[in-house]
Amino acid sequence: MRCRMIACVALTSSVAGGLWACGGDDSAPPGSLPDAAGVVDATGDVTTTDAADAARLPSMDASDGAASFESGADGAAPPDVEAPPDAGVASRLLLSFNGGTQSELAAFGLASRQVDGRLLYPGFIGTTYLGRQAPWLLEQASDVVARLEPSQPWKIAASWNVSLNDRPDGGPRYSDPDAVVVGAADKAYVLRYNRNEIAVIAPGSDGGSAIKAIDLSDQLQADGDGTVEMSAGVYVASKHLVYVLLGNINLHKVAPDGYTALCANTHPTVIAIDVATDAVVDLNGSEPGSALSLQGYSPGLSAGTMAYDAENDRLLVLESGCNVPVTVTGDAGDGGDAGPGGVVTAGPVVKRQIEELSLFTGQSRVLLDLSANGEFPSQLVYIDAHRAIVQLFGTYTWDPTTTSLGPAIPNAPDAFAYDGVANLLGVTTRYGADGGFSGYDVVSVRIADGNVTRLGADPFTLVSGFLSGVQLWPAP
């Protein structure tokens, strides 16, 4: 199976929102944009459309899973030439890139159309995470989270070591922090994928270490791998609760190829933490345990994995799924875990889906089944009851009231953020005439028809590695 990420490393690690253990029937990722400046239409041809014309978006019919992304009647300016959302804070794309031993953050200005500042930091994995008041840098391989300066998000205002002392025997040396969920002005919850304790920090302080830890080891499931796999979190202020998604997978159950995830007898769950007491509250009422259960398997990580829909009081969760274990007899090729009368290998993909969890009833239901799609999921951007964006190998519009994907968005970036209006802002791989890699373009892609405005090129100084995240700061 091929992961959505550019490169795969150890099965027990994660990189900016994606597990390395993935389902096994995925198709190859799409090609990149042509190496040309200006605006590219849905066929890949370069046009001379100017910025004002590019902002006038045709309506998309909302039938058959499609969603409508329209500009205002007067043709609002595209995000790359708009005034900053806040008077003192310019709009920038936070672009993350991971190298072999070092990673890089490039803050690309939408007004300046260039890198306004960059930050190199140690470790082979890392990315950014958006808070309400400031963006965060996750130095995942170094057990460090850093609050960035809002007006200059390539500068560290304060940093915290979140390694704690809960490393399991034989487990990864790094805790892999994947989210910083600010639950109140004086408290933030750092989710750590490779550990079973949440690190609690004081986000307004000058940094240091965690002020306390919240132990989640009682949330472990019998057929898991000994880690709850904290995957995403969201603070719901009206409830004074932080909801945390626990993947509860088994990273040791893999096919003979060494990386295709086989289904375990576990399932994702959601817990809630009272921000006043830091206690895990009981969401289950008279039922056993304190967590609510989901039906899928292997959710992604951090941003793009779980969204809160306040209007319907529900969580929406994107899950990668797993391959059904199949016992085969005779020659199994690469070998594998011996099963009764043969060798266990990978069968079809199941439990790859988007499901909702009602926080009113505590019940879950599948909204979109992606198991037969043949593409590995990367992120879900939930906008409203009739508009969402689903990134698999391709990127699609989706009306969440329907059970099928809408049309693919032509020329969608390899990694992107939604601008809150009608465009995807992100990075696309550029290839030369010989088909070899030649760099990256920073682009704005109009969702309605795939028209592309090239904003800049080659934002990174590191020459070897892979993209690990794109976020828009301030958030729309």
Sine and cosine of phi, psi and omega as CSV:
sin_phi,cos_phi,sin_psi,cos_psi,sin_omega,cos_omega
0.00,0.00,0.48,-0.88,-0.03,-1.00
-0.92,-0.40,0.80,-0.60,0.02,-1.00
-0.97,0.26,0.33,-0.94,0.04,-1.00
-0.94,0.34,-0.42,0.91,-0.04,-1.00
-0.94,0.34,0.30,-0.95,-0.03,-1.00
-0.93,0.37,-0.62,0.78,-0.03,-1.00
-0.66,-0.75,0.48,-0.88,0.03,-1.00
-0.92,-0.40,0.66,-0.75,0.05,-1.00
-0.86,-0.51,-0.73,-0.68,-0.10,-1.00
-0.95,0.32,0.56,-0.83,0.01,-1.00
-0.87,0.49,-0.53,0.85,-0.09,-1.00
-1.00,0.06,0.11,0.99,0.01,-1.00
-0.94,-0.34,0.25,-0.97,0.07,-1.00
-0.72,-0.69,0.46,-0.89,0.00,-1.00
-0.72,-0.70,0.97,-0.26,0.20,-0.98
0.74,0.67,0.75,0.67,0.18,-0.98
0.96,-0.28,0.13,0.99,0.01,-1.00
-0.62,-0.79,0.72,-0.69,0.09,-1.00
-0.98,0.21,0.50,-0.87,0.06,-1.00
-0.99,0.12,-0.36,0.93,0.09,-1.00
-1.00,0.05,0.89,-0.45,-0.16,-0.99
-0.72,-0.69,0.22,-0.98,0.04,-1.00
-0.93,0.37,0.22,-0.98,-0.28,-0.96
-0.91,-0.42,0.34,0.94,-0.03,-1.00
-0.82,-0.58,0.44,0.90,-0.21,-0.98
-0.99,0.17,0.57,-0.82,0.05,-1.00
-1.00,0.10,0.20,-0.98,-0.03,-1.00
-0.95,0.31,0.48,-0.88,0.02,-1.00
-0.92,0.38,0.39,-0.92,-0.06,-1.00
-0.95,0.33,0.23,-0.97,0.05,-1.00
-0.96,0.29,0.18,-0.98,-0.05,-1.00
-0.99,-0.10,0.03,-1.00,0.01,-1.00
-0.96,0.29,0.40,-0.92,0.13,-0.99
-0.89,0.46,0.46,-0.89,0.01,-1.00
-0.99,0.12,0.99,0.12,-0.04,-1.00
-0.46,-0.89,0.53,-0.85,0.03,-1.00
-1.00,0.07,0.13,-0.99,0.06,-1.00
1.00,-0.01,-0.48,-0.88,-0.06,-1.00
-0.94,-0.34,0.72,-0.70,-0.01,-1.00
-0.92,-0.39,0.76,-0.65,0.00,-1.00
-1.00,0.07,-0.03,-1.00,-0.12,-0.99
-0.90,0.43,-0.29,0.96,0.02,-1.00
-1.00,-0.01,-0.13,0.99,-0.04,-1.00
1.00,-0.06,0.04,1.00,-0.01,-1.00
-1.00,0.09,0.64,-0.77,0.03,-1.00
-0.98,0.18,0.74,-0.68,0.04,-1.00
-0.87,-0.49,0.05,-1.00,0.01,-1.00
-0.95,-0.31,0.36,0.93,-0.01,-1.00
-0.85,0.52,0.76,-0.65,0.00,-1.00
-1.00,0.04,0.08,-1.00,-0.12,-0.99
-0.89,0.45,-0.61,0.79,-0.02,-1.00
-0.91,0.41,-0.69,0.72,0.03,-1.00
-0.91,0.41,-0.62,0.78,-0.04,-1.00
-0.90,0.44,-0.36,0.93,-0.03,-1.00
-0.99,0.14,-0.27,0.96,-0.03,-1.00
-1.00,0.07,0.98,-0.20,-0.19,-0.98
-1.00,-0.07,0.76,-0.65,0.15,-0.99
-0.94,0.33,0.51,-0.86,0.02,-1.00
-0.97,0.25,0.60,-0.80,0.11,-0.99
-0.98,-0.22,0.71,-0.71,0.04,-1.00
-0.90,0.43,0.71,-0.71,-0.09,-1.00
-1.00,-0.03,0.42,0.91,0.04,-1.00
-1.00,-0.10,0.28,-0.96,0.08,-1.00
0.82,0.57,0.65,0.76,0.09,-1.00
1.00,0.08,-0.09,1.00,0.00,-1.00
-0.98,0.21,0.32,-0.95,0.02,-1.00
-0.78,-0.62,0.44,-0.90,-0.04,-1.00
-0.99,-0.16,0.83,-0.56,0.08,-1.00
-0.86,-0.52,0.97,-0.25,-0.08,-1.00
-0.86,-0.50,0.53,-0.85,0.16,-0.99
-1.00,0.10,0.09,-1.00,0.07,-1.00
-0.91,0.40,0.27,-0.96,-0.07,-1.00
-0.88,0.47,-0.44,0.90,-0.03,-1.00
-1.00,-0.02,0.08,1.00,0.03,-1.00
0.96,0.29,0.96,0.27,-0.04,-1.00
-0.88,0.47,0.46,-0.89,0.00,-1.00
-0.91,0.40,0.58,-0.82,0.03,-1.00
-0.91,0.42,0.39,-0.92,-0.14,-0.99
-0.89,0.45,-0.42,0.91,-0.07,-1.00
-0.97,0.25,-0.18,0.98,0.05,-1.00
-0.84,-0.54,0.12,0.99,0.03,-1.00
-0.96,0.27,0.39,-0.92,0.16,-0.99
-0.91,0.40,0.51,-0.86,0.02,-1.00
-0.83,0.55,0.53,-0.85,-0.02,-1.00
-0.90,0.44,-0.50,0.86,0.07,-1.00
-0.86,-0.50,0.59,-0.80,-0.11,-0.99
-0.84,0.54,-0.60,0.80,-0.09,-1.00
-0.99,-0.16,0.00,1.00,-0.09,-1.00
-0.80,-0.60,0.89,-0.45,0.03,-1.00
-0.97,0.26,0.48,-0.88,0.05,-1.00
-0.98,0.18,0.77,-0.63,-0.02,-1.00
-0.63,-0.78,0.54,-0.84,0.18,-0.98
-1.00,0.02,0.80,-0.60,0.08,-1.00
-1.00,-0.07,0.96,-0.28,-0.11,-0.99
-0.97,-0.25,0.82,-0.57,-0.05,-1.00
-0.93,-0.36,0.63,-0.78,-0.03,-1.00
-0.64,-0.77,0.76,-0.65,-0.03,-1.00
-0.95,-0.32,0.79,-0.61,0.09,-1.00
-0.96,-0.26,-0.19,-0.98,-0.05,-1.00
-0.93,0.36,-0.66,0.76,-0.02,-1.00
-0.77,-0.64,-0.08,1.00,-0.08,-1.00
-0.60,-0.80,0.52,-0.85,0.02,-1.00
-0.81,-0.58,0.24,-0.97,-0.13,-0.99
-0.65,-0.76,0.64,-0.76,0.16,-0.99
-0.91,-0.41,0.83,-0.55,0.08,-1.00
-0.90,-0.43,0.84,-0.55,0.03,-1.00
-0.99,-0.11,0.97,-0.24,-0.09,-1.00
-1.00,-0.09,0.87,-0.49,-0.04,-1.00
-0.98,0.19,0.78,-0.63,0.03,-1.00
-0.96,0.27,-0.44,0.90,0.07,-1.00
-0.99,0.11,-0.68,0.73,-0.04,-1.00
-0.98,0.19,-0.37,0.93,-0.07,-1.00
0.81,0.59,0.69,0.72,0.08,-1.00
-0.36,-0.93,0.18,-0.98,0.07,-1.00
-0.96,0.29,0.90,-0.43,-0.01,-1.00
-0.99,0.17,-0.38,0.92,0.03,-1.00
-0.07,-1.00,0.40,-0.92,0.01,-1.00
-0.61,-0.79,0.33,-0.95,-0.03,-1.00
-0.66,-0.75,0.83,-0.56,0.13,-0.99
-0.99,-0.16,0.68,-0.73,-0.01,-1.00
-0.60,-0.80,0.37,-0.93,-0.10,-1.00
-0.97,0.26,0.44,-0.90,0.10,-0.99
0.93,-0.37,0.51,-0.86,-0.07,-1.00
-1.00,0.04,-0.12,0.99,0.10,-0.99
-0.68,-0.73,0.57,-0.82,0.04,-1.00
0.06,-1.00,0.31,-0.95,0.00,-1.00
-0.23,-0.97,-0.11,-0.99,0.04,-1.00
-0.93,-0.36,0.27,-0.96,0.02,-1.00
-0.57,-0.82,0.73,-0.68,-0.08,-1.00
-1.00,0.00,0.81,-0.59,0.16,-0.99
-0.98,-0.19,0.02,-1.00,-0.01,-1.00
-0.96,0.28,-0.59,0.81,-0.08,-1.00
-0.96,-0.28,-0.33,0.94,-0.06,-1.00
-0.33,-0.94,0.46,-0.89,0.13,-0.99
-0.99,0.16,0.35,-0.94,-0.01,-1.00
-0.85,-0.53,0.52,-0.85,0.15,-0.99
-0.96,-0.27,0.79,-0.61,0.05,-1.00
-0.97,-0.24,0.97,-0.26,0.09,-1.00
-1.00,0.02,0.99,0.15,-0.27,-0.96
-0.92,0.40,-0.58,0.81,-0.01,-1.00
-0.98,0.17,-0.15,0.99,-0.06,-1.00
-0.92,-0.40,0.05,1.00,-0.01,-1.00
0.87,0.50,0.62,0.79,-0.03,-1.00
-0.80,-0.60,0.69,-0.72,0.21,-0.98
-0.86,-0.51,0.65,-0.76,-0.07,-1.00
-0.75,-0.66,0.71,-0.70,0.12,-0.99
-0.99,0.10,0.81,-0.59,-0.04,-1.00
-1.00,-0.05,0.41,-0.91,0.07,-1.00
-0.92,0.38,0.81,-0.59,-0.05,-1.00
-0.86,0.51,-0.63,0.78,-0.05,-1.00
-1.00,0.08,-0.31,0.95,0.05,-1.00
-0.66,-0.75,0.97,0.24,-0.19,-0.98
-0.96,0.27,0.34,0.94,0.18,-0.98
-0.96,-0.29,0.08,1.00,0.02,-1.00
-0.91,-0.42,0.69,-0.73,-0.01,-1.00
-1.00,0.05,0.82,-0.57,0.05,-1.00
-1.00,0.05,-0.61,0.79,0.01,-1.00
-0.30,-0.95,0.46,-0.89,0.00,-1.00
-0.65,-0.76,0.42,-0.91,-0.05,-1.00
-0.74,-0.67,0.65,-0.76,0.16,-0.99
-1.00,0.01,0.84,-0.55,-0.07,-1.00
-0.88,-0.48,0.47,0.88,-0.03,-1.00
-0.93,0.36,-0.52,0.86,-0.08,-1.00
0.78,0.63,-0.45,-0.89,-0.03,-1.00
-0.67,-0.74,0.55,0.83,-0.11,-0.99
-0.94,-0.35,0.47,0.88,0.02,-1.00
-0.92,0.39,0.82,-0.57,0.02,-1.00
-0.96,0.29,0.42,-0.91,0.03,-1.00
-0.85,0.52,0.81,-0.59,0.02,-1.00
0.98,0.22,0.01,1.00,-0.02,-1.00
-0.99,0.16,0.17,-0.98,0.03,-1.00
-0.84,0.54,0.56,-0.83,-0.04,-1.00
-0.94,0.35,-0.44,0.90,-0.03,-1.00
-0.97,-0.26,0.52,-0.86,-0.09,-1.00
-1.00,0.09,-0.28,0.96,0.05,-1.00
0.87,0.49,0.90,0.43,0.07,-1.00
-0.90,0.45,0.79,-0.62,-0.07,-1.00
-0.86,-0.51,-0.02,1.00,0.04,-1.00
-0.31,-0.95,0.55,-0.83,0.15,-0.99
-0.83,-0.56,0.98,-0.20,-0.08,-1.00
-0.99,-0.14,0.95,-0.31,-0.02,-1.00
-0.99,0.14,0.91,-0.42,-0.07,-1.00
-0.99,-0.13,-0.29,0.96,0.03,-1.00
-0.28,-0.96,0.14,-0.99,-0.08,-1.00
-0.88,0.47,-0.46,0.89,-0.11,-0.99
-0.92,-0.38,0.24,0.97,-0.09,-1.00
-0.47,-0.88,0.69,-0.72,0.08,-1.00
-0.66,-0.75,0.51,-0.86,-0.09,-1.00
-0.92,-0.40,0.89,-0.45,-0.03,-1.00
-0.99,-0.12,0.91,-0.41,0.02,-1.00
-1.00,0.10,0.71,-0.71,-0.12,-0.99
-0.81,-0.59,0.94,-0.35,-0.19,-0.98
-0.89,0.45,-0.60,0.80,-0.08,-1.00
-1.00,-0.04,0.20,0.98,-0.05,-1.00
-0.71,-0.70,0.08,-1.00,-0.01,-1.00
-0.91,-0.41,0.17,0.99,0.04,-1.00
-0.84,-0.54,0.71,-0.71,0.14,-0.99
-0.99,0.13,0.74,-0.68,0.08,-1.00
-1.00,-0.01,0.80,-0.60,0.02,-1.00
-0.98,-0.21,0.80,-0.61,-0.02,-1.00
-0.82,-0.57,0.26,-0.97,0.10,-1.00
-0.99,-0.16,0.98,-0.17,-0.18,-0.98
-0.92,0.39,-0.35,0.94,0.00,-1.00
-1.00,-0.02,0.03,1.00,-0.03,-1.00
-1.00,0.08,-0.07,-1.00,0.01,-1.00
-1.00,0.07,0.20,0.98,0.02,-1.00
0.99,-0.14,-0.24,-0.97,-0.02,-1.00
0.81,-0.59,-0.84,-0.54,-0.02,-1.00
-0.84,-0.55,0.11,-0.99,0.04,-1.00
-0.91,0.42,0.56,-0.83,0.03,-1.00
-1.00,0.04,-0.33,0.94,0.07,-1.00
-0.22,-0.97,0.11,-0.99,0.05,-1.00
-0.74,-0.67,0.53,-0.85,0.06,-1.00
-0.91,-0.42,0.90,-0.43,-0.08,-1.00
-0.99,0.14,0.82,-0.57,0.01,-1.00
-0.93,-0.36,0.25,0.97,-0.07,-1.00
-0.89,0.46,-0.36,0.93,0.05,-1.00
-0.97,0.25,-0.06,1.00,0.06,-1.00
-1.00,-0.07,0.01,1.00,0.01,-1.00
-0.90,0.43,0.55,-0.83,0.04,-1.00
-0.95,-0.33,0.43,-0.90,-0.21,-0.98
-0.87,0.49,-0.62,0.78,-0.08,-1.00
-0.99,-0.15,0.31,0.95,-0.01,-1.00
-1.00,0.09,-0.18,-0.98,-0.07,-1.00
-0.96,-0.27,0.20,0.98,0.02,-1.00
1.00,-0.09,0.00,1.00,0.03,-1.00
-0.75,-0.67,0.63,-0.78,-0.05,-1.00
-0.98,0.18,-0.21,0.98,0.01,-1.00
0.81,0.59,0.93,0.38,0.10,-1.00
-0.86,0.50,0.86,-0.51,-0.19,-0.98
-0.93,-0.36,-0.55,0.83,-0.03,-1.00
-0.26,-0.97,0.31,-0.95,0.03,-1.00
-0.48,-0.88,0.38,-0.93,0.04,-1.00
-0.51,-0.86,0.66,-0.75,0.06,-1.00
-0.99,-0.13,0.81,-0.59,0.06,-1.00
-0.95,-0.32,0.98,-0.19,-0.15,-0.99
-0.89,0.46,-0.59,0.81,-0.04,-1.00
-0.90,0.44,-0.40,0.92,0.00,-1.00
-0.97,-0.23,-0.18,0.98,-0.07,-1.00
0.86,0.51,0.60,0.80,-0.05,-1.00
-0.78,-0.62,0.60,-0.80,0.21,-0.98
-0.97,-0.23,0.87,-0.49,0.05,-1.00
-1.00,-0.04,0.75,-0.66,-0.06,-1.00
-0.84,-0.54,0.79,-0.61,0.04,-1.00
-1.00,0.00,0.82,-0.57,0.03,-1.00
-0.94,-0.33,0.85,-0.53,-0.05,-1.00
-0.94,0.34,-0.63,0.78,0.00,-1.00
0.72,0.70,0.83,0.55,0.05,-1.00
-0.97,-0.23,-0.06,-1.00,0.09,-1.00
-0.80,-0.59,0.99,-0.16,-0.04,-1.00
-0.93,0.36,-0.18,0.98,0.00,-1.00
-1.00,0.02,-0.22,0.98,0.00,-1.00
-1.00,-0.03,1.00,-0.09,-0.05,-1.00
-0.74,-0.67,0.33,-0.94,0.01,-1.00
-0.97,0.25,0.15,-0.99,0.00,-1.00
-0.84,0.55,-0.37,0.93,0.01,-1.00
-0.95,0.31,-0.21,0.98,0.08,-1.00
1.00,-0.07,-0.11,0.99,-0.02,-1.00
-0.62,-0.79,-0.26,0.97,0.01,-1.00
-0.97,0.26,0.84,-0.54,-0.09,-1.00
-0.96,0.28,0.79,-0.61,0.10,-0.99
-0.99,-0.15,0.56,-0.83,-0.05,-1.00
-0.92,0.39,0.70,-0.71,0.14,-0.99
-0.95,-0.30,0.18,-0.98,0.03,-1.00
-1.00,0.08,0.79,0.61,0.02,-1.00
-0.75,-0.66,0.15,-0.99,0.00,-1.00
-0.45,-0.90,0.44,-0.90,0.06,-1.00
-0.92,0.38,0.46,-0.89,0.06,-1.00
-0.69,-0.73,0.27,-0.96,0.09,-1.00
-0.81,-0.58,0.78,-0.63,0.10,-1.00
-0.91,-0.41,0.20,-0.98,0.04,-1.00
-0.74,-0.67,0.64,-0.77,0.00,-1.00
-0.89,-0.45,0.79,-0.61,0.07,-1.00
-0.96,0.27,0.88,-0.48,-0.09,-1.00
-0.95,0.32,-0.27,0.96,0.04,-1.00
-0.98,0.19,-0.60,0.80,-0.09,-1.00
-0.92,-0.40,-0.23,0.97,-0.10,-0.99
0.89,0.45,0.34,0.94,0.05,-1.00
-1.00,-0.02,0.55,-0.84,0.12,-0.99
-0.98,0.22,0.86,-0.51,-0.05,-1.00
-1.00,0.03,0.35,-0.94,-0.01,-1.00
-1.00,0.05,0.94,-0.35,0.05,-1.00
-1.00,-0.02,-0.13,0.99,-0.21,-0.98
-0.98,-0.18,-0.07,1.00,0.01,-1.00
0.87,0.49,-0.83,-0.56,-0.04,-1.00
-0.99,0.14,-0.14,0.99,0.01,-1.00
-0.97,0.25,0.37,-0.93,0.00,-1.00
-0.89,0.45,0.52,-0.85,0.06,-1.00
0.97,0.23,0.02,-1.00,-0.03,-1.00
-0.92,-0.40,-0.14,0.99,-0.11,-0.99
-0.99,-0.15,0.35,-0.94,0.16,-0.99
-0.98,-0.19,0.60,-0.80,-0.12,-0.99
-0.98,-0.20,0.53,-0.85,0.12,-0.99
-0.93,-0.37,0.24,-0.97,-0.10,-1.00
-0.99,-0.13,-0.29,0.96,-0.13,-0.99
-1.00,0.08,-0.41,-0.91,-0.01,-1.00
-0.45,-0.89,0.62,-0.79,0.14,-0.99
0.84,0.54,0.95,0.33,0.13,-0.99
-0.91,0.41,0.33,-0.94,0.06,-1.00
-0.96,0.29,-0.39,-0.92,-0.03,-1.00
-0.82,-0.57,0.66,-0.75,0.24,-0.97
0.86,0.51,-0.65,-0.76,-0.09,-1.00
-0.86,0.51,0.66,-0.75,0.00,-1.00
1.00,0.02,0.04,1.00,0.00,-1.00
-0.97,-0.25,-0.65,0.76,-0.05,-1.00
-0.66,-0.75,0.71,-0.70,0.03,-1.00
-0.78,-0.63,0.53,-0.85,0.06,-1.00
-0.97,-0.24,0.80,-0.60,0.06,-1.00
-0.97,-0.23,0.99,-0.17,-0.09,-1.00
-0.92,0.40,-0.58,0.81,-0.05,-1.00
-0.88,0.48,-0.61,0.79,-0.01,-1.00
-0.96,-0.28,0.09,1.00,0.02,-1.00
0.76,0.65,0.86,0.52,-0.03,-1.00
-0.58,-0.82,0.37,-0.93,0.15,-0.99
-0.97,-0.26,0.62,-0.78,0.11,-0.99
-0.91,-0.41,0.75,-0.66,-0.14,-0.99
-0.79,-0.61,0.74,-0.67,0.07,-1.00
-0.99,-0.15,0.79,-0.61,-0.07,-1.00
-0.82,-0.57,0.64,-0.77,-0.08,-1.00
-0.99,0.16,-0.42,0.91,-0.03,-1.00
0.99,0.12,-0.17,-0.99,-0.05,-1.00
-0.40,-0.92,0.17,-0.98,0.03,-1.00
-0.98,-0.19,0.72,-0.70,0.02,-1.00
-0.89,0.45,0.78,-0.62,0.07,-1.00
-0.92,0.38,0.75,-0.66,0.01,-1.00
-0.82,-0.57,0.77,-0.64,0.04,-1.00
-1.00,0.01,0.84,-0.55,0.02,-1.00
-0.89,-0.46,0.48,-0.88,0.05,-1.00
-0.95,-0.31,0.30,-0.95,-0.01,-1.00
0.99,0.14,-0.42,-0.91,-0.06,-1.00
-0.95,0.31,0.87,-0.50,0.00,-1.00
-0.98,-0.22,0.32,0.95,0.06,-1.00
0.97,0.24,-0.98,-0.22,-0.07,-1.00
-0.99,0.15,0.07,1.00,-0.07,-1.00
0.99,0.13,-0.36,-0.93,0.00,-1.00
0.46,-0.89,-0.14,-0.99,0.01,-1.00
-0.94,0.34,0.84,-0.54,-0.03,-1.00
-0.91,0.41,0.74,-0.68,0.10,-0.99
-0.90,-0.43,0.06,-1.00,-0.01,-1.00
-0.86,0.51,0.91,-0.41,0.06,-1.00
0.97,0.24,0.22,0.98,-0.01,-1.00
0.07,-1.00,-0.45,-0.89,-0.05,-1.00
-0.86,-0.51,0.65,-0.76,0.01,-1.00
-1.00,0.09,0.81,-0.59,0.04,-1.00
-0.72,-0.70,-0.08,-1.00,-0.14,-0.99
-1.00,0.04,0.78,-0.63,0.14,-0.99
-0.98,-0.17,-0.46,-0.89,-0.05,-1.00
-0.94,0.35,0.39,-0.92,0.07,-1.00
-0.97,0.23,0.69,-0.73,0.07,-1.00
-0.68,-0.73,0.23,-0.97,0.12,-0.99
0.88,0.48,0.39,0.92,0.12,-0.99
-1.00,-0.08,0.91,-0.41,-0.23,-0.97
-0.18,-0.98,0.14,-0.99,0.23,-0.97
-0.91,-0.42,0.81,-0.58,0.03,-1.00
-0.77,-0.63,0.39,-0.92,0.05,-1.00
-0.96,-0.28,0.51,-0.86,0.11,-0.99
-0.83,-0.55,0.93,-0.36,0.02,-1.00
-0.95,0.30,0.83,-0.56,0.05,-1.00
-0.99,0.11,-0.09,1.00,0.07,-1.00
-1.00,0.02,-0.73,0.68,-0.03,-1.00
-0.99,-0.13,-0.34,0.94,-0.08,-1.00
0.98,0.18,0.11,0.99,-0.04,-1.00
-0.99,-0.16,0.48,-0.87,0.05,-1.00
-0.91,-0.41,0.39,-0.92,0.12,-0.99
-0.47,-0.88,0.51,-0.86,-0.02,-1.00
-0.98,0.18,0.80,-0.60,0.04,-1.00
-1.00,-0.08,-0.61,0.79,-0.06,-1.00
-0.57,-0.82,0.89,-0.45,0.01,-1.00
-1.00,-0.04,0.87,-0.49,-0.05,-1.00
-0.94,-0.35,0.17,0.99,-0.12,-0.99
-0.89,0.46,-0.57,0.82,-0.04,-1.00
-1.00,-0.09,0.07,1.00,-0.09,-1.00
-0.94,0.33,-0.53,0.85,0.00,-1.00
0.99,0.11,0.18,0.98,0.00,-1.00
-0.80,-0.60,0.62,-0.78,-0.02,-1.00
-0.99,0.12,0.74,-0.67,-0.05,-1.00
-0.98,0.19,0.61,-0.79,0.02,-1.00
-0.92,-0.39,-0.74,0.67,-0.01,-1.00
-0.36,-0.93,0.41,-0.91,0.11,-0.99
-0.89,-0.46,0.81,-0.58,0.13,-0.99
-0.93,-0.36,0.97,-0.24,-0.01,-1.00
-1.00,-0.04,0.81,-0.59,-0.06,-1.00
-0.95,-0.30,-0.82,0.58,0.06,-1.00
-0.34,-0.94,-0.15,-0.99,-0.13,-0.99
-0.87,0.50,-0.40,0.92,-0.05,-1.00
-0.86,-0.50,0.07,1.00,-0.05,-1.00
-0.69,-0.72,0.80,-0.60,0.10,-0.99
-0.44,-0.90,0.31,-0.95,0.07,-1.00
-0.82,-0.57,0.76,-0.65,0.00,-1.00
-0.87,-0.50,0.86,-0.51,0.04,-1.00
-0.98,-0.19,0.90,-0.44,0.16,-0.99
-0.93,-0.36,-0.67,-0.74,0.22,-0.98
-0.92,0.40,-0.62,0.79,0.21,-0.98
-0.99,-0.15,0.16,-0.99,0.01,-1.00
-0.87,-0.49,0.75,-0.66,-0.19,-0.98
-0.78,-0.63,0.51,-0.86,0.26,-0.97
-0.99,0.16,0.39,-0.92,0.00,-1.00
-0.44,-0.90,0.75,-0.66,0.18,-0.98
-1.00,-0.04,0.93,-0.36,-0.09,-1.00
-0.90,0.44,-0.11,0.99,0.11,-0.99
-1.00,0.07,-0.05,1.00,0.01,-1.00
-0.93,-0.38,0.23,-0.97,-0.07,-1.00
-0.95,-0.30,0.25,0.97,0.04,-1.00
-0.65,-0.76,0.45,-0.89,0.03,-1.00
-0.92,0.38,0.45,-0.89,0.14,-0.99
-1.00,0.05,-0.27,-0.96,-0.04,-1.00
-0.90,0.43,0.46,-0.89,0.14,-0.99
-0.94,0.35,0.56,-0.83,0.07,-1.00
-1.00,0.04,0.93,-0.38,-0.02,-1.00
-0.88,0.48,0.60,-0.80,0.10,-0.99
0.90,0.44,0.35,0.94,0.00,-1.00
-0.85,0.53,0.64,-0.77,0.00,-1.00
-0.89,0.46,0.34,-0.94,0.07,-1.00
-0.90,0.44,-0.64,0.77,0.07,-1.00
-0.65,-0.76,0.64,-0.77,-0.15,-0.99
-0.42,-0.91,0.24,-0.97,0.20,-0.98
-0.81,-0.59,0.55,-0.83,0.07,-1.00
-0.99,0.13,0.70,-0.71,-0.09,-1.00
-0.99,0.11,-0.02,1.00,-0.01,-1.00
1.00,0.08,-0.04,1.00,-0.01,-1.00
-0.85,-0.53,-0.98,0.22,-0.09,-1.00
-0.35,-0.94,0.34,0.94,-0.10,-0.99
-0.69,-0.72,0.43,-0.90,0.18,-0.98
-0.97,-0.25,0.79,-0.61,0.03,-1.00
-0.94,-0.33,0.81,-0.59,-0.05,-1.00
-0.09,-1.00,-0.42,-0.91,-0.12,-0.99
-0.80,-0.59,0.70,-0.71,0.03,-1.00
-0.83,-0.56,0.68,-0.73,0.05,-1.00
-0.94,0.35,0.67,-0.74,0.02,-1.00
-0.94,-0.35,0.70,-0.71,0.00,-1.00
-0.89,-0.46,0.52,-0.85,0.04,-1.00
-0.99,0.12,-0.02,-1.00,-0.04,-1.00
-0.89,0.46,-0.47,0.88,0.00,-1.00
-1.00,0.10,0.03,1.00,-0.01,-1.00
1.00,0.05,-0.04,1.00,0.00,-1.00
-1.00,0.08,0.37,-0.93,0.01,-1.00
-0.88,0.47,0.72,-0.69,0.02,-1.00
-0.76,-0.65,-0.02,1.00,0.06,-1.00
0.57,-0.82,-0.26,-0.97,-0.02,-1.00
-0.79,-0.62,0.60,-0.80,0.15,-0.99
-0.95,-0.31,0.65,-0.76,0.17,-0.98
-1.00,-0.08,0.82,-0.57,-0.19,-0.98
-0.71,-0.71,0.35,-0.94,0.22,-0.98
-0.88,-0.48,0.85,-0.53,-0.06,-1.00
-0.92,-0.40,0.83,-0.56,0.03,-1.00
-0.97,0.25,0.83,-0.55,-0.10,-0.99
-0.89,0.45,-0.61,0.79,-0.14,-0.99
-0.88,0.47,-0.59,0.81,-0.09,-1.00
-0.61,-0.79,0.06,1.00,0.07,-1.00
0.99,0.13,0.11,0.99,0.05,-1.00
-0.89,0.46,0.66,-0.75,-0.15,-0.99
-0.86,-0.51,0.78,-0.63,0.18,-0.98
-0.96,-0.27,0.85,-0.53,0.02,-1.00
-0.99,0.10,0.89,-0.45,-0.09,-1.00
-1.00,-0.04,-0.49,0.87,-0.04,-1.00
-0.04,-1.00,-0.06,-1.00,-0.06,-1.00
-0.54,-0.84,0.50,-0.86,0.17,-0.99
0.77,0.64,0.92,0.40,-0.05,-1.00
-0.98,0.22,-0.21,0.98,-0.12,-0.99
-0.97,-0.23,0.50,-0.86,0.10,-0.99
-1.00,-0.06,-0.45,0.89,0.08,-1.00
-0.93,0.37,0.66,-0.75,-0.10,-1.00
-0.97,-0.26,-0.21,0.98,-0.03,-1.00
-0.73,-0.69,0.80,-0.61,0.00,-1.00
0.47,-0.88,-0.52,-0.85,-0.06,-1.00
-0.45,-0.89,0.45,-0.89,0.08,-1.00
-0.89,0.45,0.65,-0.76,0.01,-1.00
-0.76,-0.65,0.13,0.99,0.08,-1.00
0.27,-0.96,0.52,-0.85,0.13,-0.99
-0.68,-0.74,0.82,-0.57,0.07,-1.00
-0.67,-0.74,0.50,-0.86,0.00,-1.00
-0.98,-0.21,0.84,-0.54,0.02,-1.00
-0.84,-0.54,0.72,-0.69,-0.16,0.99
-0.89,0.45,0.44,-0.90,-0.01,-1.00
-0.92,0.39,0.58,-0.82,-0.01,-1.00
-0.92,0.40,0.00,0.00,0.00,0.00
